[in-house]
Protein backbone atom coordinates (compact mmCIF):
# COMPACT_ATOMS: atom_id res chain seq x y z
CA UNK A 1 0.00 0.00 0.00
CA UNK A 2 1.22 3.52 -0.79
CA UNK A 3 0.13 6.76 0.86
CA UNK A 4 -0.32 10.04 -0.99
CA UNK A 5 2.63 11.64 0.80
CA UNK A 6 4.92 8.95 -0.67
CA UNK A 7 3.97 9.54 -4.33
CA UNK A 8 7.09 10.56 -6.24
CA UNK A 9 6.32 9.70 -9.87
CA UNK A 10 3.66 8.54 -12.31
CA UNK A 11 4.08 4.87 -11.42
CA UNK A 12 3.45 5.68 -7.76
CA UNK A 13 0.32 7.59 -8.79
CA UNK A 14 -1.03 4.58 -10.66
CA UNK A 15 -0.38 2.29 -7.69
CA UNK A 16 -2.11 4.79 -5.40
CA UNK A 17 -5.12 5.14 -7.71
CA UNK A 18 -5.40 1.39 -8.19
CA UNK A 19 -5.91 1.04 -4.41
CA UNK A 20 -9.29 2.81 -4.65
CA UNK A 21 -12.33 0.52 -4.46
CA UNK A 22 -14.09 -0.16 -7.77
CA UNK A 23 -16.81 -2.62 -6.72
CA UNK A 24 -19.74 -0.32 -7.51
CA UNK A 25 -20.52 2.18 -10.23
CA UNK A 26 -20.34 4.89 -7.60
CA UNK A 27 -16.84 3.75 -6.65
CA UNK A 28 -15.75 3.76 -10.28
CA UNK A 29 -17.22 7.21 -10.88
CA UNK A 30 -15.37 8.59 -7.88
CA UNK A 31 -12.06 7.09 -9.00
CA UNK A 32 -12.52 8.51 -12.50
CA UNK A 33 -13.25 11.94 -11.06
CA UNK A 34 -10.26 11.83 -8.70
CA UNK A 35 -7.85 10.72 -11.43
CA UNK A 36 -8.93 13.39 -13.90
CA UNK A 37 -8.90 16.15 -11.30
CA UNK A 38 -5.38 15.35 -10.14
CA UNK A 39 -3.79 15.28 -13.55
CA UNK A 40 -5.76 18.22 -14.91
CA UNK A 41 -4.50 20.41 -12.09
CA UNK A 42 -0.97 19.11 -12.61
CA UNK A 43 -1.14 20.00 -16.30
CA UNK A 44 -2.68 23.41 -15.57
CA UNK A 45 0.27 24.28 -13.32
CA UNK A 46 2.77 23.85 -16.16
CA UNK A 47 0.63 25.47 -18.86
CA UNK A 48 2.82 28.64 -18.81
CA UNK A 49 5.81 26.49 -19.81
CA UNK A 50 4.06 25.74 -23.10
CA UNK A 51 4.55 29.37 -24.04
CA UNK A 52 6.11 28.60 -27.39
CA UNK A 53 2.64 27.70 -28.65
CA UNK A 54 1.39 31.05 -27.48
CA UNK A 55 4.31 32.82 -29.13
CA UNK A 56 2.79 31.60 -32.37
CA UNK A 57 -0.32 33.54 -31.43
CA UNK A 58 1.52 36.60 -32.67
CA UNK A 59 1.27 35.12 -36.15
CA UNK A 60 -1.49 32.52 -36.02
CA UNK A 61 -4.06 32.29 -33.24
CA UNK A 62 -5.30 29.02 -34.74
CA UNK A 63 -2.28 27.46 -33.02
CA UNK A 64 -3.36 28.89 -29.67
CA UNK A 65 -7.10 28.26 -29.51
CA UNK A 66 -7.05 24.45 -29.89
CA UNK A 67 -4.46 24.31 -27.10
CA UNK A 68 -6.60 26.40 -24.78
CA UNK A 69 -9.69 24.49 -25.79
CA UNK A 70 -8.06 21.28 -24.62
CA UNK A 71 -7.61 22.78 -21.19
CA UNK A 72 -11.24 23.84 -21.22
CA UNK A 73 -12.33 20.30 -22.12
CA UNK A 74 -10.10 18.74 -19.49
CA UNK A 75 -11.36 21.14 -16.83
CA UNK A 76 -14.97 20.28 -17.67
CA UNK A 77 -14.20 16.58 -17.61
CA UNK A 78 -12.58 16.92 -14.21
CA UNK A 79 -15.66 18.27 -12.43
CA UNK A 80 -18.65 16.90 -14.33
CA UNK A 81 -20.80 14.06 -12.98
CA UNK A 82 -19.59 10.69 -14.30
CA UNK A 83 -22.83 10.00 -16.16
CA UNK A 84 -22.27 13.10 -18.31
CA UNK A 85 -18.60 12.59 -19.15
CA UNK A 86 -18.75 10.31 -22.17
CA UNK A 87 -21.36 12.40 -23.97
CA UNK A 88 -19.47 15.56 -23.04
CA UNK A 89 -16.21 14.31 -24.50
CA UNK A 90 -17.90 13.07 -27.66
CA UNK A 91 -19.79 16.34 -28.15
CA UNK A 92 -16.64 18.44 -27.95
CA UNK A 93 -14.75 16.47 -30.59
CA UNK A 94 -11.98 16.41 -28.02
CA UNK A 95 -9.54 14.33 -29.99
CA UNK A 96 -9.69 16.69 -32.98
CA UNK A 97 -8.80 19.53 -30.63
CA UNK A 98 -5.60 17.99 -29.32
CA UNK A 99 -3.49 17.94 -32.46
CA UNK A 100 -1.25 20.84 -31.39
CA UNK A 101 -0.44 19.59 -27.89
CA UNK A 102 3.27 19.14 -27.29
CA UNK A 103 3.13 16.17 -24.96
CA UNK A 104 -0.51 15.18 -25.31
CA UNK A 105 -1.19 15.99 -21.66
CA UNK A 106 -4.85 16.78 -22.11
CA UNK A 107 -5.35 14.03 -24.66
CA UNK A 108 -4.53 11.58 -21.88
CA UNK A 109 -6.86 13.39 -19.49
CA UNK A 110 -9.75 13.25 -21.94
CA UNK A 111 -8.95 9.60 -22.62
CA UNK A 112 -9.17 9.00 -18.87
CA UNK A 113 -12.52 10.75 -18.66
CA UNK A 114 -13.97 8.81 -21.58
CA UNK A 115 -12.54 5.39 -20.75
CA UNK A 116 -15.11 2.69 -20.07
CA UNK A 117 -12.78 0.39 -18.12
CA UNK A 118 -11.81 2.04 -14.85
CA UNK A 119 -8.32 0.51 -15.03
CA UNK A 120 -7.82 2.35 -18.30
CA UNK A 121 -8.69 5.54 -16.43
CA UNK A 122 -5.74 5.09 -14.07
CA UNK A 123 -3.38 4.19 -16.92
CA UNK A 124 -4.27 7.34 -18.89
CA UNK A 125 -3.99 9.47 -15.77
CA UNK A 126 -0.53 8.06 -15.09
CA UNK A 127 0.53 8.80 -18.68
CA UNK A 128 -0.53 12.42 -18.30
CA UNK A 129 1.27 12.71 -14.97
CA UNK A 130 4.43 11.16 -16.43
CA UNK A 131 4.73 14.04 -18.90
CA UNK A 132 4.26 16.62 -16.16
CA UNK A 133 6.52 15.06 -13.51
CA UNK A 134 9.71 15.42 -15.54
CA UNK A 135 12.79 17.56 -14.86
CA UNK A 136 11.42 20.97 -15.79
CA UNK A 137 11.67 24.37 -14.23
CA UNK A 138 10.05 24.33 -10.78
CA UNK A 139 9.96 20.51 -10.87
CA UNK A 140 10.10 20.14 -7.08
CA UNK A 141 7.33 22.70 -6.57
CA UNK A 142 5.20 20.96 -9.22
CA UNK A 143 5.72 17.57 -7.56
CA UNK A 144 5.01 18.97 -4.10
CA UNK A 145 1.73 20.54 -5.26
CA UNK A 146 0.84 17.28 -6.99
CA UNK A 147 1.34 15.34 -3.74
CA UNK A 148 -0.58 17.97 -1.77
CA UNK A 149 -3.58 17.37 -4.02
CA UNK A 150 -3.40 13.63 -3.43
CA UNK A 151 -3.14 14.12 0.34
CA UNK A 152 -6.14 16.47 0.27
CA UNK A 153 -8.15 13.77 -1.51
CA UNK A 154 -7.14 11.25 1.16
CA UNK A 155 -8.49 13.75 3.69
CA UNK A 156 -11.82 13.91 1.84
CA UNK A 157 -11.39 17.39 0.31
CA UNK A 158 -12.52 18.51 -3.14
CA UNK A 159 -9.28 19.76 -4.66
CA UNK A 160 -11.02 21.82 -7.37
CA UNK A 161 -11.75 24.43 -4.70
CA UNK A 162 -8.09 24.72 -3.74
CA UNK A 163 -5.56 27.15 -5.14
CA UNK A 164 -3.52 25.63 -7.93
CA UNK A 165 -0.39 26.14 -5.83
CA UNK A 166 -1.91 25.46 -2.39
CA UNK A 167 1.18 25.63 -0.18
CA UNK A 168 3.63 27.83 -2.09
CA UNK A 169 3.98 30.91 -4.22
CA UNK A 170 3.45 30.25 -7.90
CA UNK A 171 7.00 29.61 -9.19
CA UNK A 172 5.85 30.16 -12.79
CA UNK A 173 4.16 33.49 -12.25
CA UNK A 174 6.65 35.24 -14.54
CA UNK A 175 6.01 32.77 -17.35
CA UNK A 176 2.27 33.19 -16.90
CA UNK A 177 2.52 36.99 -17.04
CA UNK A 178 4.58 36.77 -20.23
CA UNK A 179 2.08 34.38 -21.77
CA UNK A 180 -0.82 36.62 -20.76
CA UNK A 181 0.89 39.63 -22.30
CA UNK A 182 1.44 37.68 -25.51
CA UNK A 183 -2.26 36.92 -25.78
CA UNK A 184 -3.11 40.58 -25.28
CA UNK A 185 -0.45 41.89 -27.65
CA UNK A 186 -2.17 43.91 -30.40
CA UNK A 187 1.17 44.23 -32.20
CA UNK A 188 1.03 40.50 -32.89
CA UNK A 189 -2.36 40.74 -34.55
CA UNK A 190 -4.38 40.06 -31.42
CA UNK A 191 -7.05 42.39 -30.15
CA UNK A 192 -6.36 43.00 -26.45
CA UNK A 193 -9.81 42.20 -25.06
CA UNK A 194 -10.37 39.07 -27.13
CA UNK A 195 -8.61 36.70 -24.78
CA UNK A 196 -10.21 37.86 -21.54
CA UNK A 197 -12.27 34.71 -21.13
CA UNK A 198 -9.24 32.45 -21.44
CA UNK A 199 -7.14 34.57 -19.12
CA UNK A 200 -9.94 34.67 -16.54
CA UNK A 201 -10.48 30.92 -16.96
CA UNK A 202 -6.86 30.21 -16.04
CA UNK A 203 -6.49 32.80 -13.31
CA UNK A 204 -9.67 31.52 -11.65
CA UNK A 205 -8.03 28.09 -11.50
CA UNK A 206 -4.92 29.62 -9.94
CA UNK A 207 -7.05 31.18 -7.19
CA UNK A 208 -9.29 28.16 -6.59
CA UNK A 209 -12.39 30.18 -7.55
CA UNK A 210 -13.21 28.49 -10.82
CA UNK A 211 -15.74 29.63 -13.39
CA UNK A 212 -19.21 28.03 -13.16
CA UNK A 213 -19.33 24.57 -14.69
CA UNK A 214 -22.57 25.40 -16.52
CA UNK A 215 -20.75 28.20 -18.32
CA UNK A 216 -17.82 25.91 -19.16
CA UNK A 217 -20.18 23.27 -20.53
CA UNK A 218 -22.10 25.82 -22.58
CA UNK A 219 -18.97 27.20 -24.20
CA UNK A 220 -17.40 23.83 -24.83
CA UNK A 221 -20.37 22.18 -26.55
CA UNK A 222 -21.98 25.26 -28.10
CA UNK A 223 -23.14 24.90 -31.70
CA UNK A 224 -22.63 28.65 -32.06
CA UNK A 225 -18.84 28.30 -32.04
CA UNK A 226 -17.03 27.28 -35.20
CA UNK A 227 -13.71 26.13 -33.74
CA UNK A 228 -12.16 26.17 -37.21
CA UNK A 229 -12.83 29.88 -37.53
CA UNK A 230 -10.36 32.66 -36.70
CA UNK A 231 -9.59 33.70 -33.15
CA UNK A 232 -11.42 37.01 -33.29
CA UNK A 233 -14.64 35.30 -34.39
CA UNK A 234 -14.37 32.47 -31.86
CA UNK A 235 -13.58 34.77 -28.96
CA UNK A 236 -16.42 37.12 -29.89
CA UNK A 237 -18.91 34.24 -29.78
CA UNK A 238 -17.50 33.15 -26.41
CA UNK A 239 -17.90 36.72 -25.17
CA UNK A 240 -21.55 36.72 -26.32
CA UNK A 241 -22.20 33.38 -24.58
CA UNK A 242 -20.68 34.68 -21.38
CA UNK A 243 -22.81 37.83 -21.52
CA UNK A 244 -25.98 35.79 -22.03
CA UNK A 245 -25.01 33.56 -19.11
CA UNK A 246 -24.44 36.60 -16.87
CA UNK A 247 -27.85 38.03 -17.81
CA UNK A 248 -29.57 34.73 -17.01
CA UNK A 249 -27.83 34.61 -13.65
CA UNK A 250 -28.91 38.20 -12.89
CA UNK A 251 -32.52 37.37 -13.75
CA UNK A 252 -32.43 34.21 -11.63
CA UNK A 253 -31.08 36.11 -8.63
CA UNK A 254 -33.68 38.86 -8.86
CA UNK A 255 -36.72 36.64 -9.49
N, C-alpha and C positions, 0 to 999 in steps of 0.2 A: 504494500500500500504506500502511496506517496501523498504527502500533504502539499497544499498550495504553496507554502513558504519554501518548499524544496524544489519547485519547478525552475529549471535552468535553461531548457531548450525545448524544441518542438516535440521531440520524442517523449520528454517528461509530460508535456501537456496532453499528449494522446493517452498516455498511461493514466493520468489523473482523470481525464474525461471518461475513459472506459470504465472507471470505477463507479460511475453514476448508475443507479438502477434503471433498467429499461423494460421492466415486466409489463407495464401498462402503457397505453397510448399517452396518458398524461405524463408519465415518466419520460417517454421518448420526446414528447413536445418540449418538456423542460430542458432536457439535454441539448436538443437542437438550438433552443433559444440561448442557452448559456454559451455554447460553442461559438455561435455566430456573433454574439455580443462581445466576447473576449477578443476575437481576432479582428472584428471591425474596429474596435477602439485601438487595438495595436496598430493597425494600418493607418488609421486617422492620425495617430501621433506622428508618423513619419511622412505624411503627405507633403509637408514643405520640402522634404529632400528630393521630391520628384519635380523640382522646379524647372528642370530642363524642358519638360513638356509645356510648362506655362511660359517659358521664354518664347516658344513658338507661337504663343498667342499674339505676339507683336506682329506676326506675319500671317498667321492662319488660326483663327479661333476654333476651327473645326477639329484641331488637334487637342484643344483644351476641353471643350464641352463633353465629349464622350468620356474623358477621364473623370471629370467632376460628376457626370451622371452615374458612373459606376459607384462612386461613394454615396450618392443619393440612394441608389438601389440597395447597396449593402446596409446602409443605415436603416432603411425601411424594413429590410429582411430581419434585422437584428431585434426589432421591437414589436413586430406584428404577431398576432395570435397564430399558432402553428397551422390552424385550419385554413388560413388565408395565404400562407406562404407560397405554395406551389402555383396557384393561380396568379399571384402577384408577380412572381418571377417570370412566368410565361408571358404575362401581359406587357411586361416592360421590354421584351426582347433583349434580356440582359446579356446574352452571350454575344449578340451583335454589337453591344455597346462596349465590349472589353478589348477591342482589337488594338487599342493604343497603349494598353497597360504594360509597363516595363517588366514587372515580375509576375503579373497575373494575380496580384494579391486579391483583388475583389472578385475575380473570376472564381477563385477557390471559395470565397465566402458565399457567393451566390450558389455555387455547386453544393455547398454545405446546407444552405437553406432549402434547396430544392430536392436534395437526396431523399429517396424513399427509405432506404436501409439506414438505420440510425448509426451503424458502424461506419458507413460511408461519410456520415456527417463528421465524425471525429477525425477521419483520415483527411478530409478536405480542410478542416480547421487547422490541423497540424501542418499541412502543406502551406497554408497562408502564413501561419506563425513562423515557419522555417525561413521564409523570405524576409520577414521583419527582424527576427532575432539573429542577425548577422552582424559582423563587425562594421558598424557604421558610426557616424558621428552620434554622440550621446547614447551609445549602445547600452551602457550600464544603467542610465536613467530610463531608457525604453524598457529594458528587462525588469527593472525594479517596479515600474508602473504596471507592467504586465502581471507580475506576481501579486501586486497589491489588488488588482482586479480579481484575481483568482481567490485570494484570501477573503475579500469582501463577499464573494459568492458563497464561500464556505460559511460565512457568518450570516447568510440569509439576506444580504443586501441586494438591491437592484442597482447594478453598476452604471446603468444609463443615466442615472441622476447624479453621478459623481463627476467632478472635474476630470478632464482628460489626463491631467498630470496631478493626481490627488495628493501627493505628499512632497512635491518639489516644484520649484519654478520651472516653467517651460524652457528647456535648454535649446529649443529650436525657434524661439520667438523671433530672432533676427531673420531666419530663413522665411518664416511665415510673413513677416512684414515686407520683405522683398517680393515675395510671391504676390501678396495683396497689391502692392504698388504696381507690379507688372500688369495685373488684371485691370487696374484702373488707369493705365497709361494711355492717354489719347494719342500720344505721339506714335504709338505702335498700331494705330488703327482701331483701338478700342474706344468706346464711349464710356466715360468714367462711371456713370450711374448704372450701367448695364449689368454689372456683376455683383450688385448689392445683395441679391438673394444668396448667391453662392458664398460670398464672404460672411454674411450673417449665419448661414447654415453651418459653416465651419466654426466660427467664433462661438456660436451657441454650444457646440459640442465641447469646445475648450472649457467653457464655464460650467458645464453640467446642466444648463438650462436650454434644452433642445427645443427645436421648433415642433409644433403640434404634428403628431403622426398623421392626422387627417389631411393636413396640408401637404405633407410629404407624399402621401399616397396619391392625392389629387394631381400633383405636378408630375409624378413619375408615370402614371398610367393615362394621363390626359390625351384624348384624341385631338385636342386643339394644338398640340405641339408637334411640329414636324422636325424630328431630331436630325434630319439630313439637311435642314435649312441652315442659313448663316446665323452667327452668334447674336447679332442685333435682333433678328426676328425671333429667335428662340427665347432670348432673355426678355423681350417685350411681352411675349405671351405669358411667360412665367410671372412677370410683374402684374399683368392683368388678372391672372388666377389668384395671386396673393391679395390683390385689392378686393376681389370678389369675396374671398374667404374672410378678410377683415370686416367687410360690410355685413356678412352673414353673422359673424360673431357679435358685432355690435347690436344687431337686431335681436339676436337671441338673449343677450344680456339685458336689454331694455324691455323685453316683452314679458 
